Amino acid sequence: MGDALRDLVATSSRILAAEGHGDLIWGHASARDPRGRGVWIKAAEWGLEEVTPARVHLVDPGGAVLEGGGARHSEYPIHTEVMAARPDVGGVVHTHPPHAVALAAAGEPLLPVSHAANLFVPPTVPRFTQTADLILTSELGRAVATRLGEARALFLVNHGIVTVGRTLREATVAAVVLERACAQQLLTTAADGRPTWSSPEESLAKREHIYNERAQEAVWDYLVRRLDVGGAFRSA
């Protein structure tokens, strides 16, 4: 099981890099350990595009590295505390994608001006404003989890995003789609016009039509195929 989860986290990391979520060596994705020992997460000091299975380790809720090597990310409490608060969550992504960061910093809510935002809205994507600094403690991690609530995504204002899913595949697809939604909204509002967007009823219908479970799995498979076509390395 450990090998499969290492491969999953590595694949998620490289997908996020390929989709514009890279921020030098920062940002991370995690999968819940099925034995309840913590989270499988990329080691620190590597870019998302550099993550291989060997650069993924198991971190317990107290921050100890139980399996694998490498430096531990200081923001591991995002992952451990969200999973502690949300038993339905099997994967967590935290990255700093530019359009999502910009939209949140502008104080604008995410609006369903395109298909993409309908994965999240309604309800409104919550905003975490307690701090824009790193989430370094269990207390801050619990605050992030509380603000996330039952939502699929959270804006860490002036910082980044958190997305979750029943699996890391779902959380990764959510992160990719959220950044696209934010980019599309910024493009829309930059035009000198009268923006329109879907009603809540239409958004919920579109969510089921476009982003049902089977479609999200198909999107994950497509993103993996794009990695292969792009020649991204898949070494041990």
N, C-alpha and C positions, 0 to 999 in steps of 0.2 A: 504493500500500500504506500509506503514512504516513497518508493521510486516513482510511482504514478503521480503522487502529489507534487514531488519535485519537478517532474516534467510539466505538469499542469501549470504551476506557478511560473516556470521559465517561459512556457509558451505564452501565457497571459502577458508577462512582462514585455516580451518582444513584440507582441501585437500592439500593446499600448505605445511602445516606441514608434512603431511603423505608422500609427495613427495620430502622431503629433503630440503625444503626452510626455515625451522626454524632457527632462530638465537637468542636464548634466548628470550627476550621480544621485539625484533625489527622486522620490516617488517609489511606491511599492504596492504589491498585490499579495494577498494571502488566501490560503485555503484552511478551513477548519480541520484539525486533526480528529479523525473518527474515533480515536481512543480517549478523547477529552483531555489531551495533554497540553493543548495550546494551539498555535497556528504555524503553518508552514509558510515562510515569507522569504523574500530575497535577502541576501546578505547586503550590508551597506557597502559603500565605496565603489559600486559598479553602476554604470548606466543601465537603463532598462533594456537596451538593445544588446547588452553584453551578458545577460543572465542566461546561464546554463543550469541544468539540474544540480550540478556540483556547487553552484552558488546560491542554493536554497537551503535554509535550515529550519529546524523546529524550535520555536520559542515558547516558553511557558508563560502563564499570566503574570509571573513576577519578573519576567525579562531574562531568565536564564536560558542559554542555548543548550537544548537537550540532545540534539543530533545535528551533525554537520559542523562546518567551520565558518570562519569569517566573522567580521565585526557585525554586531547587531544594530539594526536601525533604531534610533532613539525614539521614534514615534510609534513603536510597536503597540503602545496602549490604545491607539485608534482601533487596531484590529482586535486585540484581546477583549477590550471593553464593549465594543459593538457586538461581538459574538456572544459575550456573556449576557448582554441585554436582549439579544434577538436570537432565540433558539432556532428560528426559521432560516437564519443566514448561514450559508456555507462558504461564502467568499466575500472579501472586502477589497476595494481598490482605493488608494489615495494617491492622487497625482496633482500636477499643477498646470493643467492645459490652458493655453493663453486666452482663448475666447471665453471660457467659463470664468476664469479669474477676472477678466475685464468686465463681463456682464455683472457679476456679483459686486465688484467694486463700484460700479456705476449706480448701484442701488436699485436696479431694475429687476422685477420679477421675470422668471422665464414664462414666455407666452407661446402658445401653440400656433406660431406663424407658418409652420411646416409640419411634415409628418413627424419629424424627430422628437419634438417636445411632447407629443402625445403619449410617449412612454412614461412621462413623469407627471404631467399636468392634466386634470386636477389630481390631487390637491396642489397647492403652491409648494414649490421646492423650498424647504426650510433653510434658514440662514444662521450660521453660527458666528456670533460676534463677540463672544466673551474674551477672546484673544486672537490676534493674527500671528502670534508666535507659534513655535513648534508645540505639538501636543506631547509633552514629555512625562506626564505623570498619570497615574491611574485615575486621579480625581478629574483631570481634564479629559481623559478618555471617556469617563462616565458622563461628563457634561456633553461631550460630542454625541454619545449614544442617546442621551436624553433628548437632545435637540433633533437628532435624526428621527426619533420616534419610530413610526411604522413606515416611513417613507422609503423610497428606493434610492434617493440621492440627497446630498446635503452640500450646500455651498459653505466652505470655510472662507469667510469674507477676507479679502486681501491675502489669501494664502493658497487655496486650492479647492479640491472637491473630495467627497467620499461617496462611493457608490457601493451598493450591496446587491446580493442575489442569493437565491437558494443554492446556487453553485458559483464557483469562481468564473465559470463560463458566462453566466448571466451577469455577474457584477462587471465583467470586462466589457461585454456588449453594452451595458448601461453606460459605462464611462465613455466609450466611443460615441454612442448616440448622443449623450449629453453635450459633449464638446461640439458636435455637429449642430445640435439645436441652438446652442449659444452663438456659434458663428453665423448661422442663418438669421438669427434675430438681430445681431449687430449689423449685418448687411442690409436687412430690411429697414431698420430704423435710420440707417445712414442715408437712405434715399429720401428725396423731397416729395413725400407722398402721404397717403392716408393708410397706414398699416391696418390690416384686418387679421383676425385669427379665429380659430374654431371655437364654438361654444363648448361648455363642459360636456353636454350630452354627445356632441359630435366627437369630441376628444376621446371619450370613453369607448365609443363605437370604433373609432380608428385604432385605439390601443388593441382591442381584441382582433380586429381585422389584420393589422400590420405586425403587431408585436406579441402575438400569442406564443406559447411555449415552443411549439415546433419551429416557428419562424426565428426565434432567438437562437435555437440550436443551429439552424441553417446559417444564420449570420456568423456564429462562431466558426462553423466549418469553413465558410467562405474566407474569413479572416486568416485562418490557418493556411488555407490554400494560397492566399496572397503572400504569406511569409515564404512558403516553399517556392513560389514563382519568383519572388524577389531575391532568393538565394540566401535568406537569413540562416545563420549557422544553427545547428541543432546538435552540437557536440555534447559529450559528457563533460 
